[in-house]
Amino acid sequence: MLPTLVLMDITFTISDPTIQKGTLLKYTSYKVVSTNRANSSSSSTSEVQRRYSHFLWLHEALRTRNSGE
């Protein structure tokens, strides 16, 4: 399993790297699961598949946004 990140009441888990074969290139996708436990009586979970390039984009956007802090 890859990293798990907890922010406030939301847990993000990244797992299941899978090599996808596109028309011309191969790429790796990952399962990203977020669980929101803000309400103590219930929780909601979302699951998506994301490519490695999406993480690179997110990292760059966060770094740019927070560069002055």
C-alpha positions as CSV (number, residue, x, y, z in Angstrom):
1,M,0.0,0.0,0.0
2,L,1.1,3.5,-0.8
3,P,0.8,6.5,1.6
4,T,-2.2,7.4,3.7
5,L,-2.8,11.0,4.5
6,V,-5.1,12.3,7.2
7,L,-6.3,16.0,7.0
8,M,-8.8,17.1,9.6
9,D,-11.6,14.5,9.3
10,I,-10.7,13.2,5.8
11,T,-8.4,10.3,5.2
12,F,-6.9,9.8,1.7
13,T,-5.5,6.4,0.8
14,I,-3.5,5.7,-2.4
15,S,-3.2,2.1,-3.5
16,D,-3.3,-0.5,-6.3
17,P,-0.8,0.9,-8.9
18,T,-1.9,-0.6,-12.2
19,I,-0.1,-0.3,-15.5
20,Q,-2.5,0.8,-18.2
21,K,-1.8,0.2,-21.9
22,G,-3.0,3.1,-24.0
23,T,-3.0,3.3,-27.8
24,L,0.6,4.5,-28.0
25,L,2.0,4.6,-24.4
26,K,1.8,2.8,-21.1
27,Y,1.0,4.7,-17.9
28,T,0.4,3.9,-14.3
29,S,-2.9,4.6,-12.5
30,Y,-3.6,4.5,-8.8
31,K,-6.8,4.0,-6.7
32,V,-7.4,7.0,-4.5
33,V,-10.0,6.6,-1.7
34,S,-11.1,9.5,0.5
35,T,-13.2,8.9,3.6
36,N,-14.9,11.8,5.3
37,R,-15.6,11.2,9.0
38,A,-16.8,14.8,9.9
39,N,-20.1,13.4,11.1
40,S,-19.5,11.0,14.0
41,S,-22.7,9.0,13.2
42,S,-21.7,8.2,9.6
43,S,-18.9,8.5,7.0
44,S,-18.8,9.0,3.3
45,T,-16.3,7.4,0.9
46,S,-15.3,8.3,-2.6
47,E,-13.0,6.3,-4.9
48,V,-11.4,7.3,-8.2
49,Q,-8.6,6.2,-10.4
50,R,-5.9,8.7,-11.1
51,R,-2.7,8.8,-13.3
52,Y,0.7,9.6,-11.9
53,S,0.7,12.8,-14.0
54,H,-2.3,14.0,-12.0
55,F,-0.2,13.8,-8.8
56,L,2.5,15.8,-10.5
57,W,0.1,18.5,-11.5
58,L,-1.4,18.6,-7.9
59,H,2.1,18.9,-6.4
60,E,3.1,21.7,-8.7
61,A,-0.2,23.6,-8.1
62,L,0.2,23.3,-4.3
63,R,3.8,24.3,-4.4
64,T,3.0,27.3,-6.5
65,R,0.1,28.3,-4.3
66,N,2.1,28.0,-1.1
67,S,5.5,29.3,-2.2
68,G,5.2,32.5,-0.3
69,E,4.4,30.9,3.0
